[in-house]
Structure formats: structure tokens, C-alpha cells
């Protein structure tokens, strides 16, 4: 996964969080993770594991595929 992919994923997480109108801290609490970790995800600094992708998606109330919909080769466009 390139840095561009990490940034794309992080931007998608941020957009969904903002759509919900919740802070990073609130989303992190809902996902069971630390706010600084989530901030790193949103900035594209973290290579997120599958379990954390699932936690973030559940906390956002979206399917995990929704967080990957803008990736090249994705079928969920």
C-alpha cells in the first residue's frame, strides 16, 4: 500500500466522520481506539490492520467497503 493509498483511506474516514458530525475523540471512543491513533489514520500515517478497519467502519455505521470505494480497481465505485 503506498502513502497515497493510506492518505486516500484516511480522507475517506475523515469524510465519513464529518458527515456524522462527530469529533475524532468521539469516533475513537466508539471504535475502541485512542484518538491519536485515529488522527494518524486520518492523516495517512498509519497502515491500518483489518480489525481496525472493521472497528472504524462499525463506529461510522458503514460497510468496510464504503471506506475503500475510491481505490483503483475497486468494484464499489
N, CA, C and O atoms as a GROMACS GRO file, in nm:
protein
  308
    1UNK      N    1   0.085  -0.118   0.000
    1UNK     CA    2   0.000   0.000   0.000
    1UNK      C    3   0.089   0.123   0.000
    1UNK      O    4   0.177   0.135   0.086
    2UNK      N    5   0.070   0.212  -0.091
    2UNK     CA    6   0.152   0.332  -0.098
    2UNK      C    7   0.100   0.439  -0.002
    2UNK      O    8  -0.011   0.429   0.050
    3UNK      N    9   0.182   0.539   0.020
    3UNK     CA   10   0.139   0.650   0.105
    3UNK      C   11   0.012   0.714   0.051
    3UNK      O   12  -0.075   0.755   0.128
    4UNK      N   13   0.002   0.723  -0.081
    4UNK     CA   14  -0.118   0.779  -0.142
    4UNK      C   15  -0.242   0.699  -0.102
    4UNK      O   16  -0.347   0.756  -0.074
    5UNK      N   17  -0.229   0.568  -0.099
    5UNK     CA   18  -0.342   0.483  -0.058
    5UNK      C   19  -0.378   0.507   0.088
    5UNK      O   20  -0.496   0.511   0.122
    6UNK      N   21  -0.278   0.522   0.173
    6UNK     CA   22  -0.304   0.548   0.315
    6UNK      C   23  -0.375   0.682   0.331
    6UNK      O   24  -0.467   0.694   0.412
    7UNK      N   25  -0.332   0.781   0.256
    7UNK     CA   26  -0.396   0.912   0.262
    7UNK      C   27  -0.539   0.907   0.209
    7UNK      O   28  -0.628   0.971   0.264
    8UNK      N   29  -0.560   0.831   0.103
    8UNK     CA   30  -0.694   0.817   0.046
    8UNK      C   31  -0.789   0.752   0.148
    8UNK      O   32  -0.901   0.797   0.167
    9UNK      N   33  -0.741   0.645   0.212
    9UNK     CA   34  -0.823   0.579   0.313
    9UNK      C   35  -0.853   0.675   0.428
    9UNK      O   36  -0.968   0.686   0.472
   10UNK      N   37  -0.750   0.745   0.476
   10UNK     CA   38  -0.769   0.840   0.586
   10UNK      C   39  -0.866   0.951   0.552
   10UNK      O   40  -0.947   0.991   0.636
   11UNK      N   41  -0.859   1.000   0.429
   11UNK     CA   42  -0.952   1.104   0.385
   11UNK      C   43  -1.095   1.054   0.385
   11UNK      O   44  -1.188   1.126   0.419
   12UNK      N   45  -1.112   0.928   0.345
   12UNK     CA   46  -1.246   0.868   0.343
   12UNK      C   47  -1.301   0.855   0.484
   12UNK      O   48  -1.418   0.883   0.509
   13UNK      N   49  -1.215   0.811   0.578
   13UNK     CA   50  -1.257   0.801   0.718
   13UNK      C   51  -1.296   0.939   0.770
   13UNK      O   52  -1.401   0.954   0.833
   14UNK      N   53  -1.213   1.040   0.743
   14UNK     CA   54  -1.243   1.175   0.789
   14UNK      C   55  -1.376   1.226   0.730
   14UNK      O   56  -1.457   1.285   0.801
   15UNK      N   57  -1.398   1.202   0.601
   15UNK     CA   58  -1.522   1.248   0.538
   15UNK      C   59  -1.644   1.183   0.601
   15UNK      O   60  -1.745   1.250   0.625
   16UNK      N   61  -1.635   1.055   0.629
   16UNK     CA   62  -1.748   0.985   0.693
   16UNK      C   63  -1.769   1.036   0.836
   16UNK      O   64  -1.883   1.052   0.881
   17UNK      N   65  -1.660   1.061   0.906
   17UNK     CA   66  -1.671   1.113   1.043
   17UNK      C   67  -1.736   1.251   1.043
   17UNK      O   68  -1.824   1.279   1.124
   18UNK      N   69  -1.692   1.335   0.951
   18UNK     CA   70  -1.750   1.469   0.942
   18UNK      C   71  -1.896   1.463   0.900
   18UNK      O   72  -1.978   1.544   0.945
   19UNK      N   73  -1.930   1.368   0.814
   19UNK     CA   74  -2.070   1.350   0.773
   19UNK      C   75  -2.157   1.320   0.895
   19UNK      O   76  -2.271   1.366   0.904
   20UNK      N   77  -2.102   1.242   0.989
   20UNK     CA   78  -2.175   1.210   1.111
   20UNK      C   79  -2.178   1.325   1.211
   20UNK      O   80  -2.261   1.330   1.301
   21UNK      N   81  -2.085   1.419   1.193
   21UNK     CA   82  -2.077   1.533   1.284
   21UNK      C   83  -2.017   1.498   1.418
   21UNK      O   84  -2.056   1.554   1.520
   22UNK      N   85  -1.922   1.405   1.420
   22UNK     CA   86  -1.857   1.367   1.546
   22UNK      C   87  -1.709   1.403   1.542
   22UNK      O   88  -1.648   1.411   1.435
   23UNK      N   89  -1.653   1.423   1.659
   23UNK     CA   90  -1.511   1.455   1.670
   23UNK      C   91  -1.427   1.328   1.655
   23UNK      O   92  -1.478   1.217   1.661
   24UNK      N   93  -1.297   1.348   1.637
   24UNK     CA   94  -1.206   1.233   1.634
   24UNK      C   95  -1.215   1.157   1.766
   24UNK      O   96  -1.216   1.034   1.768
   25UNK      N   97  -1.223   1.230   1.874
   25UNK     CA   98  -1.230   1.166   2.006
   25UNK      C   99  -1.355   1.080   2.019
   25UNK      O  100  -1.347   0.967   2.069
   26UNK      N  101  -1.468   1.130   1.974
   26UNK     CA  102  -1.593   1.053   1.980
   26UNK      C  103  -1.585   0.928   1.894
   26UNK      O  104  -1.623   0.820   1.938
   27UNK      N  105  -1.536   0.943   1.772
   27UNK     CA  106  -1.524   0.827   1.685
   27UNK      C  107  -1.426   0.725   1.743
   27UNK      O  108  -1.453   0.605   1.740
   28UNK      N  109  -1.315   0.772   1.795
   28UNK     CA  110  -1.217   0.682   1.856
   28UNK      C  111  -1.280   0.606   1.972
   28UNK      O  112  -1.259   0.486   1.986
   29UNK      N  113  -1.357   0.674   2.055
   29UNK     CA  114  -1.427   0.607   2.165
   29UNK      C  115  -1.522   0.500   2.113
   29UNK      O  116  -1.524   0.388   2.164
   30UNK      N  117  -1.599   0.534   2.012
   30UNK     CA  118  -1.693   0.438   1.954
   30UNK      C  119  -1.622   0.316   1.895
   30UNK      O  120  -1.674   0.205   1.900
   31UNK      N  121  -1.502   0.339   1.840
   31UNK     CA  122  -1.426   0.231   1.776
   31UNK      C  123  -1.336   0.156   1.874
   31UNK      O  124  -1.277   0.054   1.839
   32UNK      N  125  -1.325   0.207   1.996
   32UNK     CA  126  -1.241   0.141   2.096
   32UNK      C  127  -1.092   0.160   2.071
   32UNK      O  128  -1.012   0.069   2.092
   33UNK      N  129  -1.056   0.279   2.025
   33UNK     CA  130  -0.915   0.308   2.000
   33UNK      C  131  -0.881   0.447   2.051
   33UNK      O  132  -0.970   0.525   2.084
   34UNK      N  133  -0.753   0.478   2.056
   34UNK     CA  134  -0.708   0.608   2.105
   34UNK      C  135  -0.724   0.714   1.998
   34UNK      O  136  -0.707   0.686   1.879
   35UNK      N  137  -0.756   0.835   2.039
   35UNK     CA  138  -0.777   0.945   1.946
   35UNK      C  139  -0.653   0.974   1.862
   35UNK      O  140  -0.665   1.007   1.744
   36UNK      N  141  -0.535   0.964   1.921
   36UNK     CA  142  -0.414   0.994   1.843
   36UNK      C  143  -0.391   0.889   1.734
   36UNK      O  144  -0.338   0.921   1.628
   37UNK      N  145  -0.431   0.764   1.760
   37UNK     CA  146  -0.421   0.661   1.657
   37UNK      C  147  -0.515   0.694   1.542
   37UNK      O  148  -0.476   0.689   1.426
   38UNK      N  149  -0.639   0.728   1.574
   38UNK     CA  150  -0.736   0.764   1.471
   38UNK      C  151  -0.690   0.886   1.392
   38UNK      O  152  -0.708   0.892   1.271
   39UNK      N  153  -0.632   0.984   1.461
   39UNK     CA  154  -0.578   1.101   1.391
   39UNK      C  155  -0.470   1.061   1.292
   39UNK      O  156  -0.464   1.115   1.182
   40UNK      N  157  -0.386   0.967   1.330
   40UNK     CA  158  -0.283   0.917   1.240
   40UNK      C  159  -0.342   0.846   1.120
   40UNK      O  160  -0.288   0.854   1.009
   41UNK      N  161  -0.452   0.775   1.142
   41UNK     CA  162  -0.522   0.708   1.031
   41UNK      C  163  -0.573   0.815   0.935
   41UNK      O  164  -0.553   0.804   0.814
   42UNK      N  165  -0.639   0.916   0.987
   42UNK     CA  166  -0.697   1.019   0.902
   42UNK      C  167  -0.590   1.097   0.824
   42UNK      O  168  -0.615   1.143   0.713
   43UNK      N  169  -0.472   1.111   0.882
   43UNK     CA  170  -0.363   1.182   0.813
   43UNK      C  171  -0.285   1.092   0.718
   43UNK      O  172  -0.195   1.138   0.648
   44UNK      N  173  -0.318   0.963   0.714
   44UNK     CA  174  -0.249   0.870   0.626
   44UNK      C  175  -0.114   0.827   0.679
   44UNK      O  176  -0.026   0.788   0.602
   45UNK      N  177  -0.096   0.834   0.810
   45UNK     CA  178   0.031   0.798   0.873
   45UNK      C  179   0.032   0.654   0.925
   45UNK      O  180   0.137   0.602   0.961
   46UNK      N  181  -0.083   0.591   0.928
   46UNK     CA  182  -0.096   0.456   0.984
   46UNK      C  183  -0.140   0.358   0.877
   46UNK      O  184  -0.230   0.386   0.799
   47UNK      N  185  -0.075   0.243   0.875
   47UNK     CA  186  -0.117   0.133   0.789
   47UNK      C  187  -0.211   0.047   0.873
   47UNK      O  188  -0.166  -0.034   0.954
   48UNK      N  189  -0.339   0.066   0.854
   48UNK     CA  190  -0.442   0.010   0.941
   48UNK      C  191  -0.463  -0.138   0.914
   48UNK      O  192  -0.475  -0.180   0.798
   49UNK      N  193  -0.466  -0.217   1.019
   49UNK     CA  194  -0.496  -0.359   1.006
   49UNK      C  195  -0.645  -0.384   0.986
   49UNK      O  196  -0.727  -0.296   1.011
   50UNK      N  197  -0.678  -0.503   0.941
   50UNK     CA  198  -0.816  -0.538   0.910
   50UNK      C  199  -0.910  -0.518   1.029
   50UNK      O  200  -1.019  -0.464   1.013
   51UNK      N  201  -0.870  -0.562   1.147
   51UNK     CA  202  -0.958  -0.548   1.263
   51UNK      C  203  -0.989  -0.402   1.293
   51UNK      O  204  -1.101  -0.369   1.333
   52UNK      N  205  -0.891  -0.315   1.274
   52UNK     CA  206  -0.917  -0.174   1.298
   52UNK      C  207  -1.001  -0.112   1.187
   52UNK      O  208  -1.080  -0.021   1.213
   53UNK      N  209  -0.987  -0.159   1.064
   53UNK     CA  210  -1.077  -0.114   0.956
   53UNK      C  211  -1.221  -0.151   0.994
   53UNK      O  212  -1.312  -0.069   0.979
   54UNK      N  213  -1.240  -0.272   1.042
   54UNK     CA  214  -1.374  -0.316   1.081
   54UNK      C  215  -1.428  -0.233   1.198
   54UNK      O  216  -1.545  -0.195   1.198
   55UNK      N  217  -1.344  -0.205   1.296
   55UNK     CA  218  -1.386  -0.123   1.411
   55UNK      C  219  -1.427   0.017   1.367
   55UNK      O  220  -1.529   0.070   1.410
   56UNK      N  221  -1.346   0.076   1.280
   56UNK     CA  222  -1.376   0.212   1.232
   56UNK      C  223  -1.505   0.212   1.151
   56UNK      O  224  -1.590   0.299   1.170
   57UNK      N  225  -1.521   0.115   1.062
   57UNK     CA  226  -1.643   0.108   0.981
   57UNK      C  227  -1.766   0.092   1.069
   57UNK      O  228  -1.867   0.160   1.048
   58UNK      N  229  -1.760   0.003   1.167
   58UNK     CA  230  -1.875  -0.017   1.256
   58UNK      C  231  -1.906   0.111   1.333
   58UNK      O  232  -2.023   0.147   1.349
   59UNK      N  233  -1.802   0.178   1.381
   59UNK     CA  234  -1.822   0.301   1.457
   59UNK      C  235  -1.884   0.411   1.369
   59UNK      O  236  -1.957   0.497   1.419
   60UNK      N  237  -1.854   0.407   1.240
   60UNK     CA  238  -1.911   0.505   1.147
   60UNK      C  239  -2.049   0.462   1.097
   60UNK      O  240  -2.123   0.542   1.041
   61UNK      N  241  -2.083   0.336   1.118
   61UNK     CA  242  -2.212   0.285   1.070
   61UNK      C  243  -2.213   0.261   0.920
   61UNK      O  244  -2.317   0.273   0.855
   62UNK      N  245  -2.096   0.226   0.863
   62UNK     CA  246  -2.087   0.199   0.720
   62UNK      C  247  -2.024   0.062   0.699
   62UNK      O  248  -1.960   0.007   0.788
   63UNK      N  249  -2.043   0.007   0.580
   63UNK     CA  250  -1.976  -0.117   0.543
   63UNK      C  251  -1.828  -0.088   0.523
   63UNK      O  252  -1.793   0.021   0.476
   64UNK      N  253  -1.740  -0.181   0.558
   64UNK     CA  254  -1.597  -0.158   0.534
   64UNK      C  255  -1.567  -0.120   0.390
   64UNK      O  256  -1.477  -0.039   0.364
   65UNK      N  257  -1.639  -0.177   0.296
   65UNK     CA  258  -1.617  -0.146   0.154
   65UNK      C  259  -1.639   0.002   0.125
   65UNK      O  260  -1.578   0.056   0.033
   66UNK      N  261  -1.725   0.068   0.200
   66UNK     CA  262  -1.750   0.210   0.179
   66UNK      C  263  -1.625   0.294   0.203
   66UNK      O  264  -1.609   0.401   0.145
   67UNK      N  265  -1.536   0.245   0.289
   67UNK     CA  266  -1.412   0.317   0.318
   67UNK      C  267  -1.308   0.295   0.209
   67UNK      O  268  -1.206   0.364   0.206
   68UNK      N  269  -1.332   0.199   0.121
   68UNK     CA  270  -1.238   0.166   0.015
   68UNK      C  271  -1.293   0.196  -0.124
   68UNK      O  272  -1.233   0.157  -0.224
   69UNK      N  273  -1.404   0.265  -0.132
   69UNK     CA  274  -1.474   0.279  -0.259
   69UNK      C  275  -1.402   0.364  -0.363
   69UNK      O  276  -1.433   0.351  -0.482
   70UNK      N  277  -1.308   0.447  -0.326
   70UNK     CA  278  -1.240   0.534  -0.422
   70UNK      C  279  -1.105   0.479  -0.467
   70UNK      O  280  -1.028   0.550  -0.532
   71UNK      N  281  -1.077   0.355  -0.435
   71UNK     CA  282  -0.948   0.297  -0.471
   71UNK      C  283  -0.951   0.242  -0.613
   71UNK      O  284  -1.052   0.187  -0.657
   72UNK      N  285  -0.839   0.256  -0.686
   72UNK     CA  286  -0.832   0.199  -0.821
   72UNK      C  287  -0.860   0.049  -0.818
   72UNK      O  288  -0.810  -0.023  -0.732
   73UNK      N  289  -0.940   0.002  -0.912
   73UNK     CA  290  -0.974  -0.139  -0.919
   73UNK      C  291  -1.087  -0.178  -0.828
   73UNK      O  292  -1.127  -0.295  -0.827
   74UNK      N  293  -1.140  -0.085  -0.751
   74UNK     CA  294  -1.250  -0.113  -0.659
   74UNK      C  295  -1.379  -0.132  -0.737
   74UNK      O  296  -1.405  -0.062  -0.834
   75UNK      N  297  -1.458  -0.227  -0.695
   75UNK     CA  298  -1.587  -0.252  -0.762
   75UNK      C  299  -1.701  -0.177  -0.696
   75UNK      O  300  -1.815  -0.187  -0.741
   76UNK      N  301  -1.673  -0.102  -0.590
   76UNK     CA  302  -1.778  -0.031  -0.517
   76UNK      C  303  -1.785   0.115  -0.554
   76UNK      O  304  -1.836   0.196  -0.476
   77UNK      N  305  -1.736   0.152  -0.670
   77UNK     CA  306  -1.737   0.292  -0.712
   77UNK      C  307  -1.875   0.343  -0.736
   77UNK      O  308  -1.892   0.460  -0.771
   0.00000   0.00000   0.00000
